[in-house]
Amino acid sequence: MASKSEPAEGKGSFRPRLQGHLLSSTLLAYLRNWNAYGYQLVQELAKAGLPAFDSATVYRTLRQLERAGLVSSFWDTSSSGPARRMYTLTKAGEGVLSLWVDVLSHYQSVLQRALRAYEKQDPKVAPPKSTRSKPPADDVAPIS
């Protein structure tokens, strides 16, 4: 089902989305540097230039991360407004984030090679050129 910020699925409507493990690892990375409210994290994701997505996905992912023990939360009542849930990275979350940094670094190098191949800049990725000018007689099909 499409949200307000996503088009309905159909021909020509494909849009990449940040979700799943990529969203989780991105949230963990933000929380490594500072504690944040869900709304602040949604804003940071938008400032990073990510495609529009349903912010409820961020809150759902934060709850999943908390159930997994990767983040913890507490109610911040220090501001003059209503209490807000503040999220912080746990030691377990730090460990998972470290693993994800390794995985994403590897994916980054794979994607860079793929982009160079796409742009025809990386001869290592292109299929080898044949050195044979004509096929040997064994490769020629008989004429019937």
Backbone as CSV, one residue per row, in Angstrom:
resi,resn,N_x,N_y,N_z,CA_x,CA_y,CA_z,C_x,C_y,C_z
1,MET,0.841,-1.184,0.000,0.000,0.000,0.000,0.881,1.241,0.000
2,ALA,0.614,2.192,-0.812,1.425,3.403,-0.912,1.024,4.395,0.166
3,SER,2.027,5.092,0.691,1.745,6.143,1.661,1.566,7.454,0.909
4,LYS,1.320,8.520,1.662,1.132,9.829,1.033,2.376,10.264,0.272
5,SER,3.557,9.854,0.747,4.795,10.321,0.135,5.313,9.380,-0.939
6,GLU,4.628,8.257,-1.184,5.071,7.312,-2.186,3.988,7.131,-3.234
7,PRO,4.386,7.031,-4.505,3.385,6.783,-5.533,2.911,5.337,-5.452
8,ALA,1.722,5.085,-5.997,1.235,3.714,-6.066,2.144,2.927,-6.994
9,GLU,2.298,1.643,-6.709,3.133,0.800,-7.558,2.480,0.686,-8.924
10,GLY,3.267,0.737,-9.929,2.745,0.603,-11.279,3.849,0.888,-12.269
11,LYS,3.526,0.798,-13.507,4.507,1.003,-14.560,5.095,2.413,-14.476
12,GLY,6.413,2.496,-14.423,7.088,3.778,-14.398,7.093,4.474,-13.048
13,SER,6.631,3.820,-11.994,6.554,4.502,-10.705,7.627,4.027,-9.723
14,PHE,8.598,3.245,-10.188,9.628,2.757,-9.277,10.444,3.913,-8.734
15,ARG,10.571,3.943,-7.412,11.426,4.929,-6.749,12.198,4.205,-5.669
16,PRO,13.523,4.346,-5.644,14.294,3.691,-4.589,13.876,4.223,-3.223
17,ARG,13.863,3.352,-2.231,13.487,3.750,-0.883,14.533,3.266,0.104
18,LEU,14.701,4.001,1.163,15.581,3.602,2.240,14.744,2.804,3.228
19,GLN,15.049,1.546,3.377,14.258,0.716,4.269,15.095,-0.462,4.743
20,GLY,14.524,-1.254,5.605,15.176,-2.471,6.062,16.482,-2.201,6.778
21,HIS,17.463,-3.046,6.492,18.748,-2.950,7.177,19.471,-1.648,6.878
22,LEU,19.281,-1.118,5.695,19.931,0.145,5.362,19.387,1.271,6.230
23,LEU,18.095,1.298,6.442,17.512,2.300,7.330,17.999,2.087,8.758
24,SER,17.997,0.858,9.221,18.456,0.553,10.586,19.892,1.006,10.800
25,SER,20.770,0.649,9.865,22.177,1.012,10.032,22.373,2.523,9.962
26,THR,21.586,3.211,9.144,21.683,4.670,9.064,21.237,5.310,10.378
27,LEU,20.153,4.805,10.952,19.694,5.334,12.242,20.731,5.076,13.336
28,LEU,21.310,3.887,13.348,22.352,3.583,14.344,23.540,4.534,14.176
29,ALA,23.901,4.824,12.936,25.034,5.728,12.690,24.742,7.128,13.220
30,TYR,23.531,7.631,12.991,23.176,8.948,13.530,23.209,8.939,15.050
31,LEU,22.691,7.870,15.649,22.626,7.810,17.115,23.992,7.588,17.750
32,ARG,24.967,7.193,16.965,26.331,7.035,17.508,26.904,8.387,17.920
33,ASN,26.522,9.425,17.216,27.087,10.751,17.455,26.290,11.591,18.441
34,TRP,24.989,11.338,18.565,24.167,12.121,19.469,22.843,11.422,19.723
35,ASN,22.290,11.642,20.883,20.953,11.144,21.197,19.957,11.995,20.425
36,ALA,18.846,11.395,20.034,17.905,12.154,19.206,16.479,11.679,19.417
37,TYR,15.560,12.572,19.106,14.143,12.251,19.045,13.875,11.660,17.667
38,GLY,12.799,10.900,17.551,12.440,10.334,16.257,12.286,11.403,15.188
39,TYR,11.644,12.514,15.550,11.427,13.589,14.589,12.763,14.160,14.089
40,GLN,13.751,14.289,14.979,15.068,14.781,14.565,15.714,13.817,13.569
41,LEU,15.552,12.534,13.808,16.124,11.541,12.895,15.446,11.597,11.527
42,VAL,14.152,11.775,11.515,13.427,11.923,10.248,13.967,13.132,9.486
43,GLN,14.186,14.243,10.191,14.718,15.444,9.548,16.130,15.210,9.007
44,GLU,16.963,14.506,9.759,18.339,14.236,9.304,18.334,13.370,8.051
45,LEU,17.460,12.390,8.010,17.356,11.543,6.817,16.946,12.376,5.606
46,ALA,16.012,13.291,5.804,15.571,14.156,4.708,16.696,15.093,4.271
47,LYS,17.436,15.657,5.239,18.550,16.555,4.906,19.649,15.823,4.149
48,ALA,19.757,14.520,4.371,20.774,13.729,3.682,20.438,13.540,2.204
49,GLY,19.227,13.965,1.814,18.840,13.892,0.410,18.184,12.577,0.025
50,LEU,17.659,11.865,0.994,17.021,10.590,0.693,15.656,10.811,0.072
51,PRO,15.189,9.839,-0.732,13.840,9.969,-1.307,12.801,10.061,-0.193
52,ALA,11.691,10.675,-0.494,10.620,10.820,0.491,10.116,9.444,0.914
53,PHE,9.806,9.295,2.172,9.266,8.059,2.696,8.359,8.380,3.865
54,ASP,7.603,7.408,4.269,6.660,7.571,5.370,7.446,7.613,6.683
55,SER,7.332,8.696,7.439,8.092,8.830,8.686,7.695,7.780,9.718
56,ALA,6.499,7.200,9.593,6.101,6.132,10.511,7.059,4.954,10.407
57,THR,7.675,4.780,9.245,8.662,3.714,9.064,9.849,3.923,9.993
58,VAL,10.261,5.163,10.173,11.388,5.462,11.072,11.012,5.098,12.506
59,TYR,9.846,5.508,12.937,9.413,5.208,14.312,9.266,3.708,14.524
60,ARG,8.733,3.004,13.554,8.592,1.547,13.649,9.968,0.886,13.730
61,THR,10.907,1.370,12.922,12.263,0.818,12.933,12.951,1.095,14.257
62,LEU,12.759,2.282,14.811,13.347,2.594,16.121,12.807,1.660,17.205
63,ARG,11.532,1.363,17.156,10.950,0.430,18.142,11.534,-0.976,17.965
64,GLN,11.735,-1.392,16.711,12.340,-2.700,16.447,13.779,-2.735,16.959
65,LEU,14.514,-1.653,16.741,15.894,-1.579,17.234,15.927,-1.621,18.752
66,GLU,14.945,-1.007,19.382,14.886,-1.015,20.845,14.560,-2.421,21.360
67,ARG,13.618,-3.097,20.727,13.291,-4.473,21.134,14.493,-5.399,20.976
68,ALA,15.326,-5.125,19.968,16.517,-5.927,19.723,17.668,-5.553,20.657
69,GLY,17.495,-4.499,21.447,18.541,-4.077,22.372,19.636,-3.230,21.752
70,LEU,19.400,-2.719,20.544,20.424,-1.933,19.853,20.331,-0.453,20.172
71,VAL,19.159,0.002,20.571,18.975,1.367,21.055,18.145,1.291,22.332
72,SER,18.245,2.328,23.121,17.366,2.452,24.281,16.702,3.815,24.186
73,SER,15.642,3.975,24.942,14.943,5.257,24.894,14.486,5.641,26.285
74,PHE,14.237,6.922,26.433,13.696,7.452,27.682,12.847,8.658,27.328
75,TRP,11.957,9.000,28.231,11.105,10.161,28.017,11.829,11.408,28.488
76,ASP,12.011,12.351,27.597,12.647,13.629,27.921,11.552,14.626,28.261
77,THR,11.564,15.075,29.497,10.557,16.043,29.953,11.194,17.396,30.244
78,SER,12.449,17.588,29.777,13.171,18.810,30.116,12.690,20.038,29.341
79,SER,12.092,19.866,28.178,11.641,21.033,27.414,10.272,21.488,27.905
80,SER,9.892,22.675,27.477,8.617,23.232,27.938,7.422,22.554,27.281
81,GLY,7.651,21.854,26.164,6.552,21.186,25.463,6.257,19.823,26.069
82,PRO,5.540,19.014,25.329,5.207,17.680,25.826,6.451,16.788,25.916
83,ALA,6.364,15.758,26.718,7.470,14.804,26.832,7.707,14.145,25.472
84,ARG,8.988,13.934,25.160,9.341,13.297,23.890,10.284,12.137,24.162
85,ARG,10.162,11.090,23.349,11.018,9.923,23.497,12.375,10.205,22.851
86,MET,13.428,10.077,23.653,14.797,10.294,23.196,15.459,8.928,23.009
87,TYR,16.133,8.740,21.885,16.791,7.473,21.570,18.292,7.609,21.717
88,THR,18.912,6.539,22.187,20.353,6.503,22.357,20.884,5.138,21.936
89,LEU,22.096,5.086,21.449,22.726,3.853,20.991,23.242,3.058,22.186
90,THR,23.028,1.752,22.192,23.548,0.889,23.257,24.894,0.295,22.831
91,LYS,25.567,-0.394,23.740,26.829,-1.085,23.404,26.579,-2.124,22.319
92,ALA,25.474,-2.865,22.443,25.135,-3.858,21.411,24.912,-3.171,20.067
93,GLY,24.265,-2.020,20.078,24.038,-1.257,18.853,25.342,-0.787,18.240
94,GLU,26.272,-0.413,19.094,27.604,0.002,18.616,28.291,-1.159,17.892
95,GLY,28.169,-2.365,18.447,28.764,-3.541,17.815,28.134,-3.868,16.478
96,VAL,26.807,-3.816,16.413,26.105,-4.081,15.153,26.448,-3.006,14.133
97,LEU,26.527,-1.770,14.563,26.890,-0.684,13.654,28.283,-0.909,13.073
98,SER,29.206,-1.352,13.890,30.561,-1.625,13.415,30.549,-2.697,12.318
99,LEU,29.746,-3.740,12.515,29.616,-4.776,11.487,29.017,-4.199,10.207
100,TRP,27.994,-3.353,10.356,27.361,-2.760,9.190,28.298,-1.821,8.442
101,VAL,29.150,-1.125,9.156,30.114,-0.248,8.485,31.024,-1.084,7.590
102,ASP,31.458,-2.236,8.092,32.292,-3.126,7.271,31.536,-3.613,6.036
103,VAL,30.284,-4.054,6.223,29.475,-4.545,5.111,29.227,-3.431,4.096
104,LEU,28.844,-2.263,4.578,28.539,-1.160,3.670,29.785,-0.663,2.944
105,SER,30.936,-0.707,3.601,32.187,-0.330,2.936,32.472,-1.284,1.774
106,HIS,32.231,-2.568,2.013,32.419,-3.546,0.941,31.433,-3.278,-0.201
107,TYR,30.151,-3.063,0.136,29.155,-2.763,-0.889,29.514,-1.497,-1.652
108,GLN,30.066,-0.523,-0.955,30.438,0.725,-1.609,31.483,0.461,-2.694
109,SER,32.484,-0.371,-2.394,33.506,-0.657,-3.403,32.917,-1.453,-4.569
110,VAL,32.001,-2.374,-4.285,31.340,-3.133,-5.347,30.530,-2.182,-6.235
111,LEU,29.764,-1.291,-5.612,28.954,-0.347,-6.387,29.821,0.617,-7.189
112,GLN,30.950,1.031,-6.644,31.833,1.925,-7.393,32.371,1.217,-8.635
113,ARG,32.733,-0.059,-8.503,33.197,-0.813,-9.671,32.071,-0.943,-10.694
114,ALA,30.865,-1.208,-10.222,29.727,-1.338,-11.140,29.462,-0.019,-11.864
115,LEU,29.568,1.094,-11.150,29.356,2.402,-11.787,30.448,2.705,-12.803
116,ARG,31.684,2.356,-12.476,32.768,2.567,-13.449,32.539,1.713,-14.684
117,ALA,32.078,0.482,-14.493,31.789,-0.382,-15.633,30.650,0.215,-16.455
118,TYR,29.655,0.725,-15.773,28.532,1.366,-16.457,29.021,2.549,-17.294
119,GLU,29.954,3.282,-16.744,30.499,4.441,-17.437,31.660,4.047,-18.354
120,LYS,31.929,2.745,-18.447,33.002,2.188,-19.283,34.366,2.739,-18.916
121,GLN,34.611,2.876,-17.615,35.894,3.385,-17.150,36.754,2.305,-16.523
122,ASP,36.214,1.129,-16.280,36.964,0.105,-15.569,37.126,-1.122,-16.461
123,PRO,38.282,-1.267,-17.120,38.469,-2.397,-18.029,38.479,-3.742,-17.307
124,LYS,38.732,-3.756,-15.997,38.751,-5.017,-15.261,37.365,-5.638,-15.192
125,VAL,36.321,-4.847,-15.279,34.960,-5.342,-15.133,34.372,-5.743,-16.479
126,ALA,34.868,-5.161,-17.562,34.334,-5.461,-18.886,34.692,-6.886,-19.278
127,PRO,33.858,-7.544,-20.073,34.193,-8.908,-20.508,35.447,-8.884,-21.364
128,PRO,36.259,-9.932,-21.280,37.509,-9.938,-22.056,37.207,-9.954,-23.552
129,LYS,38.053,-9.242,-24.275,37.907,-9.220,-25.732,38.529,-10.497,-26.293
130,SER,37.899,-11.032,-27.308,38.401,-12.239,-27.934,39.631,-11.901,-28.757
131,THR,40.645,-12.751,-28.676,41.866,-12.535,-29.449,41.815,-13.289,-30.763
132,ARG,40.787,-14.130,-30.921,40.659,-14.904,-32.156,39.968,-14.059,-33.219
133,SER,40.516,-14.078,-34.437,39.884,-13.320,-35.509,38.760,-14.117,-36.152
134,LYS,38.898,-15.449,-36.225,37.812,-16.270,-36.727,37.803,-17.568,-35.940
135,PRO,36.653,-18.195,-35.793,36.584,-19.409,-34.996,37.335,-20.545,-35.659
136,PRO,37.905,-21.452,-34.834,38.565,-22.605,-35.424,37.536,-23.481,-36.136
137,ALA,38.031,-24.372,-36.967,37.140,-25.219,-37.782,36.178,-26.030,-36.930
138,ASP,36.571,-26.421,-35.699,35.710,-27.232,-34.840,34.469,-26.447,-34.435
139,ASP,34.570,-25.094,-34.357,33.464,-24.262,-33.901,32.488,-23.926,-35.029
140,VAL,32.833,-24.246,-36.272,31.985,-23.877,-37.386,30.954,-24.982,-37.603
141,ALA,29.702,-24.594,-37.663,28.631,-25.574,-37.887,28.626,-25.997,-39.352
142,PRO,28.390,-27.289,-39.618,28.352,-27.726,-41.015,27.152,-27.127,-41.736
143,ILE,27.324,-26.880,-42.990,26.236,-26.339,-43.820,25.421,-27.515,-44.315
144,SER,24.128,-27.461,-44.155,23.295,-28.570,-44.621,22.537,-28.231,-45.856
